[in-house]
Amino acid sequence: MASIDSSPTAVAAPRQAGGTGLVVAYVVAFFALYVALLTPVMSTLALRVSALSTPEARAGDLALVTGVGAFFAFVANPLAGALSDRTTSRLGMRRPWLLWGVLLGSGGIAIIAFAPNIAVVVVGWAVAQTAFNGTQAALQALLPDQVEEALRARVSGWLGIAQNLAPLAGIGIAAWLTAQGTGPVWLFLLPTVLAIAGVLALVAVLRDRRLDPADVDRFHLGRFLAGFWVSPRKHPDFGWAFAGRFLLLFGFALYNSY
């Protein structure tokens, strides 16, 4: 979700659809970011925790690392989306969030790669989840920002394919690096290099919108939090859809923990 507040003054700048080159760069950047974000979840984070922990403690240590990271992701994604809707930088609305997110997130992954203990891994994964989810929020907002309405369903499908291919690619990279005898540090660093390259390529072709500060309303935390509530009694279809999606993702996260 890119924004909670639907006020028109939050995103008052005119929209201009991008061309084929932008769509290609968008899908590639989405794929590359998820390679960096999901590869640790699927494989390398567990390997790092195992190397720093004991057989008796590593399950609990991994739960601690992933749990803290999930909390920061939960907070960062919608908050970054709401703030990017109000960003008046000369670089545009989304470009600053794309840049700082992928660079800081890569720094968090580097912290994990060189971490001497579990506590540092927790910090590194919290930084990575916070920053990458800032980038993710900006990427998701580009769909209505930059893609014409007639193509949004198709491009959304491509993004879904990219997201599901990303962990497979990440595991493949990890397996290939292990077979080559490469040091474990590169299991973390190479996916982040791909993420940086993919996002920078998108930033280079992105014709981002720029907001006039006079057209942007102030961020209100209370209004932001209130926007999350949708009554399941008044909107039962939404309630059932939310419950189904929650249970599906809960099951996915549960088996990933093993």
C-alpha positions as a Markdown table, in Angstrom:
| # | Residue | x | y | z |
|---|---|---|---|---|
| 1 | Met | 0.0 | 0.0 | 0.0 |
| 2 | Ala | 1.4 | 3.3 | -1.0 |
| 3 | Ser | -0.9 | 5.7 | 0.8 |
| 4 | Ile | -3.5 | 5.7 | 3.5 |
| 5 | Asp | -4.8 | 9.2 | 3.1 |
| 6 | Ser | -6.7 | 9.6 | -0.1 |
| 7 | Ser | -7.0 | 13.4 | 0.1 |
| 8 | Pro | -6.4 | 14.9 | -3.4 |
| 9 | Thr | -4.1 | 17.5 | -1.9 |
| 10 | Ala | -1.7 | 14.8 | -0.8 |
| 11 | Val | -0.9 | 14.0 | -4.5 |
| 12 | Ala | -1.9 | 17.0 | -6.4 |
| 13 | Ala | 0.7 | 16.9 | -9.2 |
| 14 | Pro | -0.5 | 15.8 | -12.7 |
| 15 | Arg | 0.2 | 12.3 | -13.7 |
| 16 | Gln | 2.0 | 11.3 | -16.9 |
| 17 | Ala | 2.2 | 7.7 | -18.1 |
| 18 | Gly | 5.6 | 6.3 | -18.9 |
| 19 | Gly | 6.5 | 4.4 | -22.0 |
| 20 | Thr | 7.7 | 0.9 | -22.7 |
| 21 | Gly | 11.2 | 1.6 | -21.5 |
| 22 | Leu | 9.9 | 2.8 | -18.1 |
| 23 | Val | 7.7 | -0.3 | -17.7 |
| 24 | Val | 10.6 | -2.6 | -18.5 |
| 25 | Ala | 12.9 | -0.8 | -16.0 |
| 26 | Tyr | 10.1 | -0.8 | -13.5 |
| 27 | Val | 9.6 | -4.6 | -13.6 |
| 28 | Val | 13.4 | -5.2 | -13.6 |
| 29 | Ala | 13.8 | -2.9 | -10.5 |
| 30 | Phe | 11.0 | -4.7 | -8.7 |
| 31 | Phe | 12.6 | -8.1 | -9.4 |
| 32 | Ala | 16.0 | -6.9 | -8.3 |
| 33 | Leu | 14.8 | -5.4 | -5.1 |
| 34 | Tyr | 13.0 | -8.6 | -4.2 |
| 35 | Val | 16.1 | -10.7 | -4.9 |
| 36 | Ala | 17.8 | -8.6 | -2.2 |
| 37 | Leu | 14.9 | -8.7 | 0.2 |
| 38 | Leu | 13.7 | -12.3 | -0.1 |
| 39 | Thr | 16.9 | -14.2 | -0.6 |
| 40 | Pro | 17.8 | -13.7 | 3.1 |
| 41 | Val | 14.3 | -14.7 | 4.1 |
| 42 | Met | 14.4 | -17.9 | 2.1 |
| 43 | Ser | 18.0 | -19.0 | 2.8 |
| 44 | Thr | 21.0 | -16.9 | 3.6 |
| 45 | Leu | 19.7 | -15.3 | 6.9 |
| 46 | Ala | 19.1 | -18.8 | 8.4 |
| 47 | Leu | 22.7 | -19.8 | 7.3 |
| 48 | Arg | 24.1 | -16.7 | 9.0 |
| 49 | Val | 22.2 | -17.3 | 12.2 |
| 50 | Ser | 23.3 | -20.9 | 12.2 |
| 51 | Ala | 27.0 | -19.8 | 11.8 |
| 52 | Leu | 26.7 | -17.4 | 14.8 |
| 53 | Ser | 24.5 | -19.4 | 17.1 |
| 54 | Thr | 24.4 | -22.9 | 18.7 |
| 55 | Pro | 22.2 | -25.8 | 17.6 |
| 56 | Glu | 20.1 | -25.4 | 20.7 |
| 57 | Ala | 19.5 | -21.7 | 20.3 |
| 58 | Arg | 19.4 | -21.1 | 16.5 |
| 59 | Ala | 15.7 | -21.6 | 16.1 |
| 60 | Gly | 14.9 | -19.0 | 18.7 |
| 61 | Asp | 17.6 | -16.7 | 17.4 |
| 62 | Leu | 16.2 | -16.9 | 13.9 |
| 63 | Ala | 12.7 | -16.2 | 15.2 |
| 64 | Leu | 14.1 | -13.1 | 17.0 |
| 65 | Val | 15.8 | -11.8 | 13.9 |
| 66 | Thr | 12.9 | -12.3 | 11.6 |
| 67 | Gly | 10.3 | -11.2 | 14.1 |
| 68 | Val | 12.1 | -7.9 | 14.8 |
| 69 | Gly | 12.6 | -7.4 | 11.0 |
| 70 | Ala | 8.9 | -8.1 | 10.3 |
| 71 | Phe | 7.8 | -5.5 | 12.9 |
| 72 | Phe | 10.0 | -2.8 | 11.2 |
| 73 | Ala | 8.7 | -3.8 | 7.8 |
| 74 | Phe | 5.1 | -3.6 | 9.1 |
| 75 | Val | 5.6 | 0.0 | 10.3 |
| 76 | Ala | 7.9 | 1.2 | 7.5 |
| 77 | Asn | 5.9 | 0.3 | 4.4 |
| 78 | Pro | 2.7 | 2.2 | 4.9 |
| 79 | Leu | 4.4 | 5.1 | 6.6 |
| 80 | Ala | 6.9 | 5.5 | 3.8 |
| 81 | Gly | 4.0 | 5.4 | 1.3 |
| 82 | Ala | 2.1 | 8.1 | 3.1 |
| 83 | Leu | 5.2 | 10.3 | 3.4 |
| 84 | Ser | 6.3 | 9.8 | -0.2 |
| 85 | Asp | 2.8 | 11.0 | -1.3 |
| 86 | Arg | 3.8 | 14.3 | 0.4 |
| 87 | Thr | 7.5 | 14.5 | -0.6 |
| 88 | Thr | 8.3 | 17.9 | -2.3 |
| 89 | Ser | 11.9 | 17.2 | -3.1 |
| 90 | Arg | 13.4 | 18.6 | -6.3 |
| 91 | Leu | 14.2 | 15.0 | -7.2 |
| 92 | Gly | 10.5 | 14.2 | -7.2 |
| 93 | Met | 8.0 | 12.3 | -5.1 |
| 94 | Arg | 9.3 | 8.7 | -5.4 |
| 95 | Arg | 12.9 | 9.0 | -6.5 |
| 96 | Pro | 14.3 | 10.0 | -3.1 |
| 97 | Trp | 12.6 | 7.0 | -1.5 |
| 98 | Leu | 13.9 | 4.7 | -4.2 |
| 99 | Leu | 17.5 | 5.9 | -3.7 |
| 100 | Trp | 17.8 | 6.1 | 0.1 |
| 101 | Gly | 15.9 | 2.9 | 0.6 |
| 102 | Val | 18.0 | 0.7 | -1.7 |
| 103 | Leu | 21.3 | 2.2 | -0.5 |
| 104 | Leu | 20.5 | 2.0 | 3.2 |
| 105 | Gly | 18.9 | -1.4 | 2.9 |
| 106 | Ser | 22.0 | -2.7 | 1.2 |
| 107 | Gly | 24.0 | -1.3 | 4.1 |
| 108 | Gly | 21.8 | -3.3 | 6.4 |
| 109 | Ile | 22.5 | -6.5 | 4.5 |
| 110 | Ala | 26.2 | -5.7 | 4.7 |
| 111 | Ile | 25.9 | -5.4 | 8.4 |
| 112 | Ile | 24.5 | -8.9 | 8.5 |
| 113 | Ala | 27.3 | -10.2 | 6.3 |
| 114 | Phe | 30.0 | -9.0 | 8.6 |
| 115 | Ala | 28.0 | -9.4 | 11.9 |
| 116 | Pro | 30.0 | -10.9 | 14.8 |
| 117 | Asn | 27.0 | -11.9 | 16.8 |
| 118 | Ile | 23.2 | -12.3 | 16.7 |
| 119 | Ala | 22.5 | -8.9 | 18.2 |
| 120 | Val | 24.2 | -7.2 | 15.2 |
| 121 | Val | 22.3 | -9.4 | 12.8 |
| 122 | Val | 19.1 | -8.2 | 14.5 |
| 123 | Val | 20.1 | -4.6 | 13.9 |
| 124 | Gly | 21.2 | -5.2 | 10.3 |
| 125 | Trp | 17.9 | -7.0 | 9.4 |
| 126 | Ala | 15.9 | -4.3 | 11.1 |
| 127 | Val | 17.7 | -1.6 | 9.0 |
| 128 | Ala | 17.3 | -3.7 | 5.8 |
| 129 | Gln | 13.6 | -4.3 | 6.3 |
| 130 | Thr | 12.9 | -0.6 | 7.2 |
| 131 | Ala | 14.8 | 0.7 | 4.2 |
| 132 | Phe | 13.8 | -1.8 | 1.6 |
| 133 | Asn | 10.2 | -1.4 | 2.5 |
| 134 | Gly | 10.6 | 2.3 | 2.0 |
| 135 | Thr | 11.8 | 1.5 | -1.5 |
| 136 | Gln | 9.0 | -1.0 | -1.9 |
| 137 | Ala | 6.3 | 1.5 | -1.0 |
| 138 | Ala | 7.6 | 3.9 | -3.7 |
| 139 | Leu | 7.8 | 1.1 | -6.2 |
| 140 | Gln | 4.2 | 0.1 | -5.6 |
| 141 | Ala | 3.1 | 3.8 | -6.0 |
| 142 | Leu | 4.7 | 3.9 | -9.4 |
| 143 | Leu | 2.0 | 1.7 | -10.8 |
| 144 | Pro | -0.8 | 4.3 | -10.6 |
| 145 | Asp | 1.7 | 7.1 | -11.0 |
| 146 | Gln | 3.4 | 6.0 | -14.2 |
| 147 | Val | 1.5 | 3.2 | -15.9 |
| 148 | Glu | -1.6 | 4.1 | -18.0 |
| 149 | Glu | -4.8 | 2.6 | -16.8 |
| 150 | Ala | -5.3 | 0.2 | -19.7 |
| 151 | Leu | -2.0 | -1.5 | -18.9 |
| 152 | Arg | -2.1 | -1.6 | -15.1 |
| 153 | Ala | -3.5 | -5.0 | -14.8 |
| 154 | Arg | -1.0 | -6.5 | -17.2 |
| 155 | Val | 2.0 | -4.7 | -15.5 |
| 156 | Ser | 0.7 | -5.7 | -12.1 |
| 157 | Gly | 0.8 | -9.4 | -13.3 |
| 158 | Trp | 4.4 | -8.9 | -14.5 |
| 159 | Leu | 5.3 | -7.5 | -11.1 |
| 160 | Gly | 3.7 | -10.5 | -9.4 |
| 161 | Ile | 5.7 | -12.9 | -11.6 |
| 162 | Ala | 8.9 | -10.9 | -10.8 |
| 163 | Gln | 8.2 | -11.1 | -7.1 |
| 164 | Asn | 7.8 | -14.9 | -7.2 |
| 165 | Leu | 10.8 | -15.4 | -9.4 |
| 166 | Ala | 13.0 | -13.3 | -7.2 |
| 167 | Pro | 13.5 | -15.9 | -4.3 |
| 168 | Leu | 14.2 | -18.6 | -6.9 |
| 169 | Ala | 16.8 | -16.4 | -8.5 |
| 170 | Gly | 18.3 | -15.6 | -5.1 |
| 171 | Ile | 18.5 | -19.2 | -4.0 |
| 172 | Gly | 20.1 | -20.0 | -7.4 |
| 173 | Ile | 22.7 | -17.3 | -6.9 |
| 174 | Ala | 23.4 | -18.6 | -3.4 |
| 175 | Ala | 23.8 | -22.2 | -4.7 |
| 176 | Trp | 26.0 | -21.1 | -7.5 |
| 177 | Leu | 28.3 | -19.0 | -5.2 |
| 178 | Thr | 28.5 | -21.9 | -2.8 |
| 179 | Ala | 29.5 | -24.3 | -5.6 |
| 180 | Gln | 32.2 | -21.9 | -6.7 |
| 181 | Gly | 33.6 | -21.8 | -3.2 |
| 182 | Thr | 33.0 | -18.1 | -2.8 |
| 183 | Gly | 33.1 | -16.7 | 0.7 |
| 184 | Pro | 29.7 | -16.4 | 2.5 |
| 185 | Val | 29.9 | -12.6 | 2.5 |
| 186 | Trp | 29.0 | -12.6 | -1.2 |
| 187 | Leu | 25.8 | -14.6 | -0.5 |
| 188 | Phe | 24.6 | -11.3 | 1.0 |
| 189 | Leu | 26.4 | -8.7 | -1.1 |
| 190 | Leu | 25.7 | -9.9 | -4.6 |
| 191 | Pro | 21.9 | -9.7 | -4.4 |
| 192 | Thr | 22.2 | -6.2 | -3.0 |
| 193 | Val | 24.5 | -5.2 | -5.9 |
| 194 | Leu | 21.7 | -6.4 | -8.3 |
| 195 | Ala | 19.1 | -4.4 | -6.3 |
| 196 | Ile | 21.2 | -1.2 | -6.5 |
| 197 | Ala | 21.8 | -1.6 | -10.2 |
| 198 | Gly | 18.1 | -2.3 | -10.9 |
| 199 | Val | 16.8 | 0.6 | -8.9 |
| 200 | Leu | 19.4 | 3.0 | -10.3 |
| 201 | Ala | 18.4 | 2.0 | -13.8 |
| 202 | Leu | 14.8 | 2.8 | -13.0 |
| 203 | Val | 15.7 | 6.1 | -11.4 |
| 204 | Ala | 17.6 | 7.1 | -14.5 |
| 205 | Val | 14.6 | 6.8 | -16.8 |
| 206 | Leu | 11.9 | 7.8 | -14.3 |
| 207 | Arg | 10.1 | 11.1 | -15.1 |
| 208 | Asp | 9.0 | 11.6 | -11.5 |
| 209 | Arg | 6.2 | 13.9 | -10.5 |
| 210 | Arg | 7.2 | 17.0 | -8.4 |
| 211 | Leu | 4.8 | 18.4 | -5.8 |
| 212 | Asp | 4.3 | 22.1 | -5.1 |
| 213 | Pro | 4.6 | 22.4 | -1.3 |
| 214 | Ala | 1.6 | 24.7 | -1.3 |
| 215 | Asp | -0.6 | 21.8 | -2.7 |
| 216 | Val | 0.4 | 19.3 | 0.0 |
| 217 | Asp | -1.5 | 18.8 | 3.2 |
| 218 | Arg | 0.4 | 18.1 | 6.4 |
| 219 | Phe | 0.8 | 14.5 | 7.6 |
| 220 | His | -1.5 | 13.7 | 10.6 |
| 221 | Leu | -0.7 | 10.6 | 12.5 |
| 222 | Gly | -4.2 | 10.2 | 13.8 |
| 223 | Arg | -5.8 | 10.4 | 10.4 |
| 224 | Phe | -3.1 | 8.0 | 9.1 |
| 225 | Leu | -3.9 | 5.4 | 11.7 |
| 226 | Ala | -7.6 | 5.8 | 11.3 |
| 227 | Gly | -7.4 | 5.1 | 7.6 |
| 228 | Phe | -6.5 | 1.5 | 8.4 |
| 229 | Trp | -9.9 | 0.7 | 9.8 |
| 230 | Val | -12.5 | -0.7 | 7.3 |
| 231 | Ser | -15.6 | -2.0 | 9.0 |
| 232 | Pro | -16.1 | -5.7 | 8.0 |
| 233 | Arg | -19.8 | -5.3 | 8.7 |
| 234 | Lys | -20.2 | -2.4 | 6.3 |
| 235 | His | -17.8 | -3.9 | 3.8 |
| 236 | Pro | -18.0 | -7.7 | 4.2 |
| 237 | Asp | -16.4 | -8.5 | 0.8 |
| 238 | Phe | -13.3 | -6.5 | 2.0 |
| 239 | Gly | -13.4 | -8.3 | 5.3 |
| 240 | Trp | -13.4 | -11.8 | 3.7 |
| 241 | Ala | -10.7 | -10.8 | 1.2 |
| 242 | Phe | -8.5 | -9.4 | 4.0 |
| 243 | Ala | -9.0 | -12.5 | 6.1 |
| 244 | Gly | -8.2 | -14.9 | 3.2 |
| 245 | Arg | -5.1 | -13.0 | 2.3 |
| 246 | Phe | -4.0 | -12.8 | 5.9 |
| 247 | Leu | -4.3 | -16.6 | 6.4 |
| 248 | Leu | -2.6 | -17.3 | 3.1 |
| 249 | Leu | 0.4 | -15.1 | 3.9 |
| 250 | Phe | 0.4 | -16.4 | 7.5 |
| 251 | Gly | 0.8 | -19.9 | 6.3 |
| 252 | Phe | 3.5 | -18.9 | 3.8 |
| 253 | Ala | 5.5 | -17.1 | 6.6 |
| 254 | Leu | 5.0 | -20.0 | 9.0 |
| 255 | Tyr | 6.6 | -22.7 | 6.7 |
| 256 | Asn | 9.4 | -20.3 | 5.8 |
| 257 | Ser | 10.3 | -20.2 | 9.5 |
| 258 | Tyr | 11.5 | -23.8 | 9.1 |
